[in-house]
Amino acid sequence: IFWFKDKADRELGLRFDLTVGMTRMVANRFDLPEPIKVASIAGMWRYDEPQYGRYRYFTQWDAEVYGVADSSADAEIIAVGTDILESVGLKDYEVRLSNRKLVEGFLRSLDIVPGPELERVIRVIDKLDKVGSEEAERELLRAGLSKDRVKRIIGFTELGGAPDNVLGDLEKRLPKNDMVQQGFKELSDTIEYLGPLGKAGKCRVDLGIVRGIAYYDGTVFEAYDQGAGEIGSIFGGGRFDRLSRLYGKRDMPATGIAGGLERLMLSLEKKNLYPAEIEKPVQVFVATVNQKTREEAVKLAQRLRSNGFRVDHDLKQRPLPKQLEYANSLDARISLIIGPRELEKGTIRFKDMKTGDERDIELSKIVDEIASMIQ
């Protein structure tokens, strides 16, 4: 987190995610019917070393469900993320699932107690995929863990695979404490709910997934583009039932998901999935022959905007050739040219900027003409 002190010597931090602020708002909105489903998008700051796919400032999309303890909410929130990937053409992805209760329960069975020691181990597990098992082992040994416990932790994080293949065996191998069993049930239920949503086949159990942020306390997940693993996770999230206690007087079960737009764009670029023709910011440009028709041009531009078209007009009082040159630089599909003679006849000059064809159109029919061309 980017920390700094203001003039009153208060410690402040730049926003690092959307979940915390959203939870603060929801925890104090007793008027909202549950379940509460919210979504947002905004800029984030992380005090990271800038590198490929990781930035100090990035744009994050986010969705949360509040008020549902059942694992069906976790499955639905995962489906939101996978639907987003599929809608932009990223179909070769994998969602890796784990559960914080399951992981923490296992660590407690090794006498790693809640507090700084457990948090440090969780942080090492979280970056295991980046630093590798050898470096993770060294960090755990430096933290004071015995070689036997380190070996068992690393072995535990390597457990995983297709749910149908591993869940049965995993249940037999796990410690029998209540926390582990609760975490296993939540994980299994989430995967079961993903079946009717058509997403179970894209999921994999991966006990190395813990999510580094401390507020997670249940099922957690991350999604990866199979052909662009070096980019990192393209979305992630999980359950944070306890977070609302910090901001309100009630417990509120919650689960959420977030992803970075920049990483998504990197995946699209790597797989050549950008559409051949991206939607242009300006569809129609309204030009004037002289300043006498400027007011009518402004009125027409506003009328077309109210009909749902993306319209621009000249603000610099340039000659007509310069206006059309500017319209061409905007990649406008159509230019409408207003002159005194056209106004007298109730017409407007209609120019197709792709072909260069021009013709006069009745002003009363201009909306229909534009709509038929840009469909």
C-alpha positions in Angstrom: 0.0 0.0 0.0 1.2 3.6 -0.7 1.3 5.1 2.8 1.8 8.8 3.6 1.0 11.4 6.3 -1.3 14.4 5.7 -0.9 17.8 7.3 -2.6 16.7 10.4 0.0 13.9 10.8 -2.6 11.2 10.1 -1.4 8.0 8.3 -3.3 7.6 5.0 -3.1 5.0 2.3 -4.1 5.1 -1.4 -6.9 2.8 -2.3 -5.6 -0.7 -3.0 -8.9 -2.4 -3.8 -12.7 -1.8 -4.0 -13.9 -4.4 -1.5 -13.0 -2.6 1.7 -14.8 0.7 0.7 -17.8 -1.2 -0.6 -18.1 -3.3 2.6 -17.9 -0.1 4.7 -20.8 1.3 2.8 -23.0 -1.8 2.8 -22.4 -2.6 6.5 -24.1 0.6 7.5 -27.0 0.5 4.9 -29.7 -1.3 6.9 -32.3 -0.2 4.3 -30.9 -2.4 1.5 -32.8 -5.7 0.9 -30.6 -8.8 1.0 -28.9 -10.3 -0.9 -27.1 -7.1 -1.9 -25.4 -7.3 -5.2 -23.0 -4.5 -6.2 -20.4 -3.8 -8.9 -17.9 -1.1 -9.5 -14.8 -0.1 -11.5 -12.1 2.4 -10.5 -8.4 3.0 -10.4 -6.2 1.3 -7.8 -2.7 1.9 -6.4 -0.3 -0.9 -5.3 3.2 -0.3 -4.0 4.6 -3.0 -6.3 7.8 -3.2 -8.3 6.5 -2.4 -11.8 6.9 -5.3 -14.3 5.0 -7.1 -17.0 1.4 -7.4 -16.0 1.9 -5.7 -12.6 1.5 -1.9 -12.3 1.6 0.7 -9.5 -1.6 2.1 -10.9 -4.3 0.0 -12.7 -8.0 -0.2 -13.3 -10.0 -2.8 -11.4 -13.5 -4.1 -12.0 -15.2 -5.6 -9.0 -18.5 -7.4 -8.0 -19.7 -8.4 -4.5 -22.6 -10.3 -3.0 -23.6 -9.5 0.6 -25.9 -11.3 2.9 -25.6 -14.9 1.6 -23.6 -17.5 3.7 -24.4 -20.4 1.3 -21.7 -21.4 -1.2 -24.2 -20.8 -4.0 -23.1 -17.1 -3.8 -19.4 -18.0 -4.3 -20.3 -20.1 -7.4 -22.4 -17.2 -8.8 -19.6 -14.7 -8.3 -17.1 -17.0 -10.0 -19.6 -17.4 -12.9 -19.6 -13.6 -13.2 -15.9 -13.6 -13.8 -15.9 -16.5 -16.3 -18.8 -15.0 -18.2 -16.7 -11.8 -18.6 -13.8 -13.8 -20.0 -15.9 -15.7 -22.4 -17.7 -12.5 -23.6 -14.4 -11.1 -24.8 -13.3 -14.3 -26.4 -11.0 -15.7 -23.7 -12.2 -19.3 -23.5 -9.0 -21.2 -22.6 -8.9 -20.3 -18.9 -8.7 -22.2 -15.6 -10.2 -21.2 -12.3 -8.1 -22.5 -9.3 -10.0 -22.9 -6.0 -9.0 -23.4 -2.4 -10.3 -22.4 1.0 -8.7 -20.3 3.7 -10.3 -22.3 6.5 -9.0 -25.5 5.0 -5.5 -24.1 4.7 -5.4 -22.4 8.1 -6.9 -25.4 9.8 -4.1 -27.6 8.3 -1.5 -25.1 9.5 -3.0 -25.1 13.0 -2.7 -28.9 13.0 1.1 -28.3 12.7 0.9 -26.1 15.8 1.3 -22.9 13.8 -0.9 -20.6 15.9 -3.0 -17.7 14.7 -1.1 -14.4 14.7 2.1 -13.2 13.1 3.5 -16.7 12.6 0.5 -18.0 10.7 0.2 -14.7 8.7 3.8 -15.0 7.6 3.3 -18.6 6.5 0.2 -17.6 4.5 2.2 -14.8 2.8 4.9 -17.3 1.8 2.3 -19.7 0.4 0.7 -16.9 -1.5 3.9 -16.1 -3.5 5.0 -19.7 -3.9 3.9 -19.7 -7.5 6.1 -16.7 -8.2 9.3 -17.6 -6.2 9.2 -21.4 -6.5 9.2 -24.2 -3.8 12.9 -23.9 -3.0 12.8 -20.2 -2.1 9.5 -20.8 -0.2 11.2 -23.5 1.8 14.1 -21.2 2.7 11.7 -18.5 3.8 9.8 -20.9 6.0 13.0 -22.2 7.6 14.1 -18.6 8.2 10.7 -18.1 10.0 11.8 -20.8 12.5 9.8 -23.8 11.2 11.3 -27.2 11.4 12.3 -29.1 8.2 9.5 -31.6 8.8 6.8 -28.9 9.0 8.2 -27.1 6.0 8.1 -30.3 4.0 4.5 -31.0 5.0 3.4 -27.4 4.2 5.0 -27.5 0.7 3.5 -30.9 0.0 0.1 -29.7 1.1 0.2 -26.7 -1.2 1.0 -29.0 -4.1 -2.3 -31.0 -3.7 -4.8 -30.3 -6.4 -6.2 -31.3 -9.7 -9.6 -31.8 -11.4 -12.3 -31.9 -8.6 -13.7 -35.3 -9.6 -10.2 -36.8 -9.3 -9.0 -35.2 -6.1 -11.8 -34.3 -3.7 -12.5 -37.8 -2.5 -8.8 -38.6 -1.9 -8.2 -35.1 -0.3 -11.0 -35.6 2.2 -9.3 -38.8 3.4 -5.9 -37.2 3.8 -6.9 -34.0 5.6 -6.7 -33.5 9.3 -10.0 -34.1 11.1 -10.2 -30.8 13.0 -13.5 -28.8 12.6 -11.9 -25.9 10.8 -10.5 -28.1 8.0 -13.7 -30.0 7.7 -15.7 -26.8 7.4 -13.4 -25.4 4.8 -13.5 -28.7 2.8 -17.3 -28.6 2.8 -17.4 -25.0 1.6 -15.0 -25.8 -1.2 -16.9 -28.9 -2.2 -20.2 -27.1 -2.1 -18.9 -24.3 -4.3 -17.7 -26.7 -6.9 -21.0 -28.6 -6.8 -22.9 -25.3 -7.4 -20.7 -24.5 -10.3 -22.0 -27.6 -12.2 -25.5 -26.2 -13.1 -23.8 -22.9 -14.1 -21.8 -24.8 -16.6 -18.4 -23.8 -15.1 -17.3 -26.9 -13.1 -15.3 -28.2 -16.1 -13.1 -25.1 -16.0 -12.2 -25.5 -12.3 -9.3 -27.1 -10.6 -8.6 -27.6 -6.9 -5.3 -25.9 -5.9 -4.4 -25.7 -2.2 -1.6 -23.2 -3.0 -4.2 -20.5 -3.6 -4.7 -18.5 -0.4 -5.0 -14.9 -1.6 -2.6 -12.6 0.2 -5.1 -10.0 1.6 -5.9 -10.8 5.2 -9.6 -10.3 5.1 -10.3 -13.6 3.2 -11.8 -16.3 5.4 -13.5 -18.9 3.2 -13.4 -20.2 -0.3 -10.9 -18.3 -2.5 -10.1 -18.5 -6.2 -7.9 -17.2 -9.0 -8.3 -17.5 -12.8 -5.5 -17.8 -15.3 -5.4 -17.6 -19.1 -3.9 -21.0 -20.0 -1.9 -19.5 -22.9 -0.6 -16.5 -21.0 0.4 -17.7 -17.6 3.2 -15.1 -17.3 0.6 -12.4 -17.1 -0.6 -13.7 -13.7 -4.2 -14.1 -12.5 -6.8 -12.3 -14.6 -9.3 -12.3 -11.8 -9.5 -13.5 -8.2 -11.5 -13.2 -5.1 -13.2 -15.1 -2.4 -15.3 -15.0 0.8 -14.8 -12.3 3.5 -17.5 -12.9 6.1 -15.7 -11.1 8.9 -14.8 -7.9 7.1 -18.1 -6.1 7.8 -17.4 -6.3 11.6 -14.8 -3.6 11.3 -17.3 -1.1 9.9 -20.8 -2.0 11.3 -22.6 -3.5 14.2 -23.6 -6.7 12.4 -22.0 -9.7 10.8 -22.7 -9.9 7.1 -21.5 -12.9 5.0 -20.0 -11.7 1.8 -18.1 -12.9 -1.3 -16.6 -11.0 -4.2 -14.4 -11.0 -7.2 -12.1 -8.5 -8.9 -9.9 -8.3 -12.0 -7.5 -5.9 -13.6 -8.4 -4.5 -17.0 -4.8 -4.1 -18.0 -4.1 -7.8 -17.6 -7.2 -8.7 -19.4 -6.1 -6.5 -22.3 -2.6 -8.1 -22.3 -4.3 -11.5 -22.7 -6.5 -10.3 -25.5 -3.4 -8.8 -27.2 -1.3 -11.9 -26.8 -4.0 -14.1 -28.4 -5.0 -11.6 -31.1 -8.5 -11.3 -29.8 -9.0 -7.6 -30.2 -11.9 -7.0 -32.6 -10.9 -6.0 -36.1 -12.9 -2.9 -35.8 -13.2 -1.3 -32.3 -16.1 1.0 -31.7 -15.2 4.5 -32.7 -15.7 7.4 -30.3 -17.3 9.6 -33.0 -19.8 8.3 -35.5 -21.0 11.6 -36.9 -19.3 14.9 -37.4 -21.3 18.1 -38.1 -19.4 20.7 -40.2 -20.4 24.2 -41.1 -19.8 26.1 -44.4 -19.5 29.4 -42.4 -20.2 30.9 -39.0 -23.8 31.8 -40.0 -24.8 28.2 -39.8 -22.8 27.4 -36.6 -25.9 27.7 -34.3 -27.8 25.2 -36.5 -24.9 22.8 -36.4 -24.9 22.9 -32.6 -28.6 22.2 -32.5 -28.3 19.4 -34.9 -25.4 17.8 -33.0 -27.4 17.9 -29.8 -30.5 16.5 -31.5 -28.5 13.5 -32.9 -26.9 12.9 -29.5 -30.3 12.7 -27.9 -31.1 9.9 -30.5 -28.2 7.9 -29.2 -25.5 8.8 -31.8 -21.9 9.7 -30.9 -21.5 13.2 -32.4 -18.9 15.9 -32.5 -18.8 19.3 -34.1 -16.1 22.0 -34.7 -15.3 24.3 -31.7 -12.4 26.1 -33.3 -14.2 28.0 -36.1 -12.0 26.4 -38.8 -12.6 26.5 -42.6 -14.6 23.6 -44.0 -11.6 21.6 -45.4 -9.9 21.7 -42.0 -13.1 20.5 -40.3 -13.4 17.6 -42.7 -9.7 16.8 -42.1 -10.4 16.7 -38.4 -13.5 14.5 -38.9 -11.3 12.1 -40.8 -8.7 12.0 -38.0 -11.5 11.0 -35.6 -12.4 8.2 -38.0 -16.0 9.5 -38.1 -18.2 7.4 -40.3 -20.4 10.3 -41.5 -19.9 14.0 -42.0 -22.9 16.3 -42.2 -22.3 19.7 -43.9 -24.6 22.6 -43.1 -24.6 25.6 -45.5 -27.0 28.5 -46.0 -28.4 27.1 -49.2 -29.1 23.7 -47.6 -30.9 25.4 -44.7 -33.1 27.3 -47.1 -34.1 24.0 -48.8 -34.5 22.0 -45.5 -31.7 19.7 -46.5 -28.1 18.8 -45.3 -25.1 17.6 -47.2 -24.4 13.9 -46.2 -20.9 12.6 -46.7 -19.9 9.0 -46.4 -16.3 9.3 -45.0 -15.4 5.8 -46.1 -16.3 6.1 -49.8 -16.3 9.9 -50.2 -19.8 9.8 -51.7 -22.0 12.9 -51.0 -25.7 13.6 -51.4 -28.3 15.9 -50.1 -30.7 14.5 -47.4 -33.9 16.1 -46.0 -33.3 17.2 -42.4 -36.5 15.4 -41.3 -35.0 12.1 -42.5 -31.5 12.5 -41.2 -31.9 10.3 -38.1 -33.2 7.3 -40.1 -30.4 7.8 -42.7 -27.7 7.7 -40.1 -29.2 4.7 -38.3 -29.3 2.7 -41.5 -25.7 3.4 -42.3 -24.0 2.7 -39.0 -26.0 -0.4 -38.0 
